């Protein structure tokens, strides 16, 4: 979602994280999403470079 694709541009990481959070329990395991959001700032920093 956050990576550039030949068929669409990359999306901002904050937008991607919000979409992932909204799909917690639907497409994604809530425990995994909770773990991701515990390190959210690190993820944002990595993808913002």
mmCIF file of the N, C-alpha and C atoms, coordinates in Angstrom:
data_MODEL
# 
_entry.id   MODEL 
# 
loop_
_atom_site.group_PDB 
_atom_site.id 
_atom_site.type_symbol 
_atom_site.label_atom_id 
_atom_site.label_alt_id 
_atom_site.label_comp_id 
_atom_site.label_asym_id 
_atom_site.label_entity_id 
_atom_site.label_seq_id 
_atom_site.pdbx_PDB_ins_code 
_atom_site.Cartn_x 
_atom_site.Cartn_y 
_atom_site.Cartn_z 
_atom_site.occupancy 
_atom_site.B_iso_or_equiv 
_atom_site.pdbx_formal_charge 
_atom_site.auth_seq_id 
_atom_site.auth_comp_id 
_atom_site.auth_asym_id 
_atom_site.auth_atom_id 
_atom_site.pdbx_PDB_model_num 
ATOM 1   N N  . UNK A 1 1  ? 0.812   -1.198  0.000   1.00 0.00 ? 1  UNK A N  1 
ATOM 2   C CA . UNK A 1 1  ? 0.000   0.000   0.000   1.00 0.00 ? 1  UNK A CA 1 
ATOM 3   C C  . UNK A 1 1  ? 0.853   1.259   0.000   1.00 0.00 ? 1  UNK A C  1 
ATOM 4   N N  . UNK A 1 2  ? 1.947   1.214   0.729   1.00 0.00 ? 2  UNK A N  1 
ATOM 5   C CA . UNK A 1 2  ? 2.781   2.406   0.846   1.00 0.00 ? 2  UNK A CA 1 
ATOM 6   C C  . UNK A 1 2  ? 3.888   2.438   -0.201  1.00 0.00 ? 2  UNK A C  1 
ATOM 7   N N  . UNK A 1 3  ? 4.006   1.390   -0.984  1.00 0.00 ? 3  UNK A N  1 
ATOM 8   C CA . UNK A 1 3  ? 5.042   1.334   -2.014  1.00 0.00 ? 3  UNK A CA 1 
ATOM 9   C C  . UNK A 1 3  ? 4.481   1.772   -3.360  1.00 0.00 ? 3  UNK A C  1 
ATOM 10  N N  . UNK A 1 4  ? 5.338   2.389   -4.139  1.00 0.00 ? 4  UNK A N  1 
ATOM 11  C CA . UNK A 1 4  ? 4.951   2.801   -5.488  1.00 0.00 ? 4  UNK A CA 1 
ATOM 12  C C  . UNK A 1 4  ? 4.731   1.552   -6.340  1.00 0.00 ? 4  UNK A C  1 
ATOM 13  N N  . UNK A 1 5  ? 3.670   1.560   -7.102  1.00 0.00 ? 5  UNK A N  1 
ATOM 14  C CA . UNK A 1 5  ? 3.348   0.454   -8.008  1.00 0.00 ? 5  UNK A CA 1 
ATOM 15  C C  . UNK A 1 5  ? 3.318   0.993   -9.439  1.00 0.00 ? 5  UNK A C  1 
ATOM 16  N N  . UNK A 1 6  ? 3.549   0.132   -10.414 1.00 0.00 ? 6  UNK A N  1 
ATOM 17  C CA . UNK A 1 6  ? 3.495   0.601   -11.803 1.00 0.00 ? 6  UNK A CA 1 
ATOM 18  C C  . UNK A 1 6  ? 2.121   1.168   -12.175 1.00 0.00 ? 6  UNK A C  1 
ATOM 19  N N  . UNK A 1 7  ? 1.083   0.686   -11.510 1.00 0.00 ? 7  UNK A N  1 
ATOM 20  C CA . UNK A 1 7  ? -0.278  1.069   -11.866 1.00 0.00 ? 7  UNK A CA 1 
ATOM 21  C C  . UNK A 1 7  ? -0.886  2.116   -10.934 1.00 0.00 ? 7  UNK A C  1 
ATOM 22  N N  . UNK A 1 8  ? -0.174  2.478   -9.840  1.00 0.00 ? 8  UNK A N  1 
ATOM 23  C CA . UNK A 1 8  ? -0.673  3.558   -8.972  1.00 0.00 ? 8  UNK A CA 1 
ATOM 24  C C  . UNK A 1 8  ? 0.453   4.083   -8.091  1.00 0.00 ? 8  UNK A C  1 
ATOM 25  N N  . UNK A 1 9  ? 0.337   5.329   -7.683  1.00 0.00 ? 9  UNK A N  1 
ATOM 26  C CA . UNK A 1 9  ? 1.388   5.932   -6.862  1.00 0.00 ? 9  UNK A CA 1 
ATOM 27  C C  . UNK A 1 9  ? 1.355   5.425   -5.419  1.00 0.00 ? 9  UNK A C  1 
ATOM 28  N N  . UNK A 1 10 ? 2.449   5.664   -4.716  1.00 0.00 ? 10 UNK A N  1 
ATOM 29  C CA . UNK A 1 10 ? 2.487   5.288   -3.308  1.00 0.00 ? 10 UNK A CA 1 
ATOM 30  C C  . UNK A 1 10 ? 1.537   6.164   -2.503  1.00 0.00 ? 10 UNK A C  1 
ATOM 31  N N  . UNK A 1 11 ? 1.101   5.656   -1.364  1.00 0.00 ? 11 UNK A N  1 
ATOM 32  C CA . UNK A 1 11 ? 0.200   6.401   -0.489  1.00 0.00 ? 11 UNK A CA 1 
ATOM 33  C C  . UNK A 1 11 ? 0.962   6.805   0.767   1.00 0.00 ? 11 UNK A C  1 
ATOM 34  N N  . UNK A 1 12 ? 0.583   7.900   1.390   1.00 0.00 ? 12 UNK A N  1 
ATOM 35  C CA . UNK A 1 12 ? 1.249   8.303   2.634   1.00 0.00 ? 12 UNK A CA 1 
ATOM 36  C C  . UNK A 1 12 ? 1.077   7.232   3.719   1.00 0.00 ? 12 UNK A C  1 
ATOM 37  N N  . UNK A 1 13 ? 2.123   7.000   4.479   1.00 0.00 ? 13 UNK A N  1 
ATOM 38  C CA . UNK A 1 13 ? 2.108   5.930   5.474   1.00 0.00 ? 13 UNK A CA 1 
ATOM 39  C C  . UNK A 1 13 ? 1.021   6.141   6.520   1.00 0.00 ? 13 UNK A C  1 
ATOM 40  N N  . UNK A 1 14 ? 0.756   7.380   6.892   1.00 0.00 ? 14 UNK A N  1 
ATOM 41  C CA . UNK A 1 14 ? -0.291  7.639   7.892   1.00 0.00 ? 14 UNK A CA 1 
ATOM 42  C C  . UNK A 1 14 ? -1.654  7.200   7.352   1.00 0.00 ? 14 UNK A C  1 
ATOM 43  N N  . UNK A 1 15 ? -1.903  7.462   6.093   1.00 0.00 ? 15 UNK A N  1 
ATOM 44  C CA . UNK A 1 15 ? -3.153  7.034   5.452   1.00 0.00 ? 15 UNK A CA 1 
ATOM 45  C C  . UNK A 1 15 ? -3.236  5.504   5.407   1.00 0.00 ? 15 UNK A C  1 
ATOM 46  N N  . UNK A 1 16 ? -2.135  4.870   5.092   1.00 0.00 ? 16 UNK A N  1 
ATOM 47  C CA . UNK A 1 16 ? -2.087  3.406   5.027   1.00 0.00 ? 16 UNK A CA 1 
ATOM 48  C C  . UNK A 1 16 ? -2.366  2.804   6.403   1.00 0.00 ? 16 UNK A C  1 
ATOM 49  N N  . UNK A 1 17 ? -1.746  3.359   7.435   1.00 0.00 ? 17 UNK A N  1 
ATOM 50  C CA . UNK A 1 17 ? -1.952  2.845   8.784   1.00 0.00 ? 17 UNK A CA 1 
ATOM 51  C C  . UNK A 1 17 ? -3.412  2.983   9.219   1.00 0.00 ? 17 UNK A C  1 
ATOM 52  N N  . UNK A 1 18 ? -4.031  4.087   8.871   1.00 0.00 ? 18 UNK A N  1 
ATOM 53  C CA . UNK A 1 18 ? -5.436  4.274   9.233   1.00 0.00 ? 18 UNK A CA 1 
ATOM 54  C C  . UNK A 1 18 ? -6.336  3.267   8.512   1.00 0.00 ? 18 UNK A C  1 
ATOM 55  N N  . UNK A 1 19 ? -6.018  2.985   7.252   1.00 0.00 ? 19 UNK A N  1 
ATOM 56  C CA . UNK A 1 19 ? -6.802  1.983   6.525   1.00 0.00 ? 19 UNK A CA 1 
ATOM 57  C C  . UNK A 1 19 ? -6.621  0.600   7.141   1.00 0.00 ? 19 UNK A C  1 
ATOM 58  N N  . UNK A 1 20 ? -5.387  0.268   7.474   1.00 0.00 ? 20 UNK A N  1 
ATOM 59  C CA . UNK A 1 20 ? -5.113  -1.025  8.109   1.00 0.00 ? 20 UNK A CA 1 
ATOM 60  C C  . UNK A 1 20 ? -5.884  -1.131  9.421   1.00 0.00 ? 20 UNK A C  1 
ATOM 61  N N  . UNK A 1 21 ? -5.854  -0.065  10.209  1.00 0.00 ? 21 UNK A N  1 
ATOM 62  C CA . UNK A 1 21 ? -6.571  -0.064  11.491  1.00 0.00 ? 21 UNK A CA 1 
ATOM 63  C C  . UNK A 1 21 ? -8.073  -0.257  11.284  1.00 0.00 ? 21 UNK A C  1 
ATOM 64  N N  . UNK A 1 22 ? -8.622  0.383   10.260  1.00 0.00 ? 22 UNK A N  1 
ATOM 65  C CA . UNK A 1 22 ? -10.060 0.265   10.010  1.00 0.00 ? 22 UNK A CA 1 
ATOM 66  C C  . UNK A 1 22 ? -10.456 -1.143  9.567   1.00 0.00 ? 22 UNK A C  1 
ATOM 67  N N  . UNK A 1 23 ? -9.496  -1.900  9.061   1.00 0.00 ? 23 UNK A N  1 
ATOM 68  C CA . UNK A 1 23 ? -9.770  -3.267  8.603   1.00 0.00 ? 23 UNK A CA 1 
ATOM 69  C C  . UNK A 1 23 ? -9.364  -4.331  9.623   1.00 0.00 ? 23 UNK A C  1 
ATOM 70  N N  . UNK A 1 24 ? -8.947  -3.876  10.810  1.00 0.00 ? 24 UNK A N  1 
ATOM 71  C CA . UNK A 1 24 ? -8.598  -4.799  11.889  1.00 0.00 ? 24 UNK A CA 1 
ATOM 72  C C  . UNK A 1 24 ? -9.813  -5.644  12.257  1.00 0.00 ? 24 UNK A C  1 
ATOM 73  N N  . UNK A 1 25 ? -9.605  -6.945  12.296  1.00 0.00 ? 25 UNK A N  1 
ATOM 74  C CA . UNK A 1 25 ? -10.704 -7.854  12.610  1.00 0.00 ? 25 UNK A CA 1 
ATOM 75  C C  . UNK A 1 25 ? -11.507 -8.269  11.395  1.00 0.00 ? 25 UNK A C  1 
ATOM 76  N N  . UNK A 1 26 ? -11.286 -7.582  10.277  1.00 0.00 ? 26 UNK A N  1 
ATOM 77  C CA . UNK A 1 26 ? -11.972 -7.925  9.023   1.00 0.00 ? 26 UNK A CA 1 
ATOM 78  C C  . UNK A 1 26 ? -10.989 -8.657  8.108   1.00 0.00 ? 26 UNK A C  1 
ATOM 79  N N  . UNK A 1 27 ? -9.894  -7.952  7.758   1.00 0.00 ? 27 UNK A N  1 
ATOM 80  C CA . UNK A 1 27 ? -8.846  -8.557  6.929   1.00 0.00 ? 27 UNK A CA 1 
ATOM 81  C C  . UNK A 1 27 ? -7.599  -8.890  7.732   1.00 0.00 ? 27 UNK A C  1 
ATOM 82  N N  . UNK A 1 28 ? -7.386  -8.186  8.832   1.00 0.00 ? 28 UNK A N  1 
ATOM 83  C CA . UNK A 1 28 ? -6.143  -8.320  9.596   1.00 0.00 ? 28 UNK A CA 1 
ATOM 84  C C  . UNK A 1 28 ? -6.422  -8.759  11.024  1.00 0.00 ? 28 UNK A C  1 
ATOM 85  N N  . UNK A 1 29 ? -5.542  -9.576  11.547  1.00 0.00 ? 29 UNK A N  1 
ATOM 86  C CA . UNK A 1 29 ? -5.636  -10.056 12.919  1.00 0.00 ? 29 UNK A CA 1 
ATOM 87  C C  . UNK A 1 29 ? -5.477  -8.872  13.871  1.00 0.00 ? 29 UNK A C  1 
ATOM 88  N N  . UNK A 1 30 ? -6.441  -8.631  14.750  1.00 0.00 ? 30 UNK A N  1 
ATOM 89  C CA . UNK A 1 30 ? -6.368  -7.494  15.670  1.00 0.00 ? 30 UNK A CA 1 
ATOM 90  C C  . UNK A 1 30 ? -5.123  -7.489  16.556  1.00 0.00 ? 30 UNK A C  1 
ATOM 91  N N  . UNK A 1 31 ? -4.637  -8.668  16.942  1.00 0.00 ? 31 UNK A N  1 
ATOM 92  C CA . UNK A 1 31 ? -3.423  -8.725  17.763  1.00 0.00 ? 31 UNK A CA 1 
ATOM 93  C C  . UNK A 1 31 ? -2.212  -8.196  16.997  1.00 0.00 ? 31 UNK A C  1 
ATOM 94  N N  . UNK A 1 32 ? -2.154  -8.518  15.721  1.00 0.00 ? 32 UNK A N  1 
ATOM 95  C CA . UNK A 1 32 ? -1.048  -8.039  14.882  1.00 0.00 ? 32 UNK A CA 1 
ATOM 96  C C  . UNK A 1 32 ? -1.158  -6.527  14.688  1.00 0.00 ? 32 UNK A C  1 
ATOM 97  N N  . UNK A 1 33 ? -2.362  -6.038  14.473  1.00 0.00 ? 33 UNK A N  1 
ATOM 98  C CA . UNK A 1 33 ? -2.566  -4.600  14.280  1.00 0.00 ? 33 UNK A CA 1 
ATOM 99  C C  . UNK A 1 33 ? -2.217  -3.847  15.563  1.00 0.00 ? 33 UNK A C  1 
ATOM 100 N N  . UNK A 1 34 ? -2.598  -4.382  16.713  1.00 0.00 ? 34 UNK A N  1 
ATOM 101 C CA . UNK A 1 34 ? -2.240  -3.746  17.977  1.00 0.00 ? 34 UNK A CA 1 
ATOM 102 C C  . UNK A 1 34 ? -0.724  -3.678  18.147  1.00 0.00 ? 34 UNK A C  1 
ATOM 103 N N  . UNK A 1 35 ? -0.026  -4.750  17.776  1.00 0.00 ? 35 UNK A N  1 
ATOM 104 C CA . UNK A 1 35 ? 1.437   -4.755  17.851  1.00 0.00 ? 35 UNK A CA 1 
ATOM 105 C C  . UNK A 1 35 ? 2.029   -3.721  16.893  1.00 0.00 ? 35 UNK A C  1 
ATOM 106 N N  . UNK A 1 36 ? 1.469   -3.620  15.696  1.00 0.00 ? 36 UNK A N  1 
ATOM 107 C CA . UNK A 1 36 ? 1.929   -2.625  14.730  1.00 0.00 ? 36 UNK A CA 1 
ATOM 108 C C  . UNK A 1 36 ? 1.777   -1.222  15.289  1.00 0.00 ? 36 UNK A C  1 
ATOM 109 N N  . UNK A 1 37 ? 0.640   -0.949  15.916  1.00 0.00 ? 37 UNK A N  1 
ATOM 110 C CA . UNK A 1 37 ? 0.391   0.396   16.430  1.00 0.00 ? 37 UNK A CA 1 
ATOM 111 C C  . UNK A 1 37 ? 1.209   0.705   17.680  1.00 0.00 ? 37 UNK A C  1 
ATOM 112 N N  . UNK A 1 38 ? 1.761   -0.309  18.329  1.00 0.00 ? 38 UNK A N  1 
ATOM 113 C CA . UNK A 1 38 ? 2.683   -0.064  19.436  1.00 0.00 ? 38 UNK A CA 1 
ATOM 114 C C  . UNK A 1 38 ? 3.994   0.525   18.932  1.00 0.00 ? 38 UNK A C  1 
ATOM 115 N N  . UNK A 1 39 ? 4.344   0.221   17.677  1.00 0.00 ? 39 UNK A N  1 
ATOM 116 C CA . UNK A 1 39 ? 5.578   0.756   17.087  1.00 0.00 ? 39 UNK A CA 1 
ATOM 117 C C  . UNK A 1 39 ? 5.270   1.720   15.939  1.00 0.00 ? 39 UNK A C  1 
ATOM 118 N N  . UNK A 1 40 ? 4.095   2.290   15.961  1.00 0.00 ? 40 UNK A N  1 
ATOM 119 C CA . UNK A 1 40 ? 3.617   3.166   14.885  1.00 0.00 ? 40 UNK A CA 1 
ATOM 120 C C  . UNK A 1 40 ? 4.622   4.274   14.543  1.00 0.00 ? 40 UNK A C  1 
ATOM 121 N N  . UNK A 1 41 ? 5.158   4.945   15.543  1.00 0.00 ? 41 UNK A N  1 
ATOM 122 C CA . UNK A 1 41 ? 6.085   6.053   15.283  1.00 0.00 ? 41 UNK A CA 1 
ATOM 123 C C  . UNK A 1 41 ? 7.338   5.583   14.547  1.00 0.00 ? 41 UNK A C  1 
ATOM 124 N N  . UNK A 1 42 ? 7.835   4.401   14.891  1.00 0.00 ? 42 UNK A N  1 
ATOM 125 C CA . UNK A 1 42 ? 9.005   3.842   14.206  1.00 0.00 ? 42 UNK A CA 1 
ATOM 126 C C  . UNK A 1 42 ? 8.674   3.540   12.747  1.00 0.00 ? 42 UNK A C  1 
ATOM 127 N N  . UNK A 1 43 ? 7.486   3.016   12.511  1.00 0.00 ? 43 UNK A N  1 
ATOM 128 C CA . UNK A 1 43 ? 7.052   2.695   11.144  1.00 0.00 ? 43 UNK A CA 1 
ATOM 129 C C  . UNK A 1 43 ? 6.931   3.987   10.330  1.00 0.00 ? 43 UNK A C  1 
ATOM 130 N N  . UNK A 1 44 ? 6.316   4.997   10.903  1.00 0.00 ? 44 UNK A N  1 
ATOM 131 C CA . UNK A 1 44 ? 6.167   6.279   10.204  1.00 0.00 ? 44 UNK A CA 1 
ATOM 132 C C  . UNK A 1 44 ? 7.524   6.864   9.878   1.00 0.00 ? 44 UNK A C  1 
ATOM 133 N N  . UNK A 1 45 ? 8.450   6.808   10.833  1.00 0.00 ? 45 UNK A N  1 
ATOM 134 C CA . UNK A 1 45 ? 9.796   7.342   10.605  1.00 0.00 ? 45 UNK A CA 1 
ATOM 135 C C  . UNK A 1 45 ? 10.496  6.601   9.470   1.00 0.00 ? 45 UNK A C  1 
ATOM 136 N N  . UNK A 1 46 ? 10.393  5.281   9.441   1.00 0.00 ? 46 UNK A N  1 
ATOM 137 C CA . UNK A 1 46 ? 11.049  4.488   8.402   1.00 0.00 ? 46 UNK A CA 1 
ATOM 138 C C  . UNK A 1 46 ? 10.488  4.803   7.017   1.00 0.00 ? 46 UNK A C  1 
ATOM 139 N N  . UNK A 1 47 ? 9.178   4.918   6.895   1.00 0.00 ? 47 UNK A N  1 
ATOM 140 C CA . UNK A 1 47 ? 8.566   5.155   5.595   1.00 0.00 ? 47 UNK A CA 1 
ATOM 141 C C  . UNK A 1 47 ? 8.591   6.620   5.182   1.00 0.00 ? 47 UNK A C  1 
ATOM 142 N N  . UNK A 1 48 ? 8.943   7.503   6.094   1.00 0.00 ? 48 UNK A N  1 
ATOM 143 C CA . UNK A 1 48 ? 8.991   8.922   5.760   1.00 0.00 ? 48 UNK A CA 1 
ATOM 144 C C  . UNK A 1 48 ? 10.334  9.337   5.186   1.00 0.00 ? 48 UNK A C  1 
ATOM 145 N N  . UNK A 1 49 ? 11.281  8.441   5.154   1.00 0.00 ? 49 UNK A N  1 
ATOM 146 C CA . UNK A 1 49 ? 12.624  8.759   4.633   1.00 0.00 ? 49 UNK A CA 1 
ATOM 147 C C  . UNK A 1 49 ? 12.653  8.726   3.128   1.00 0.00 ? 49 UNK A C  1 
# 
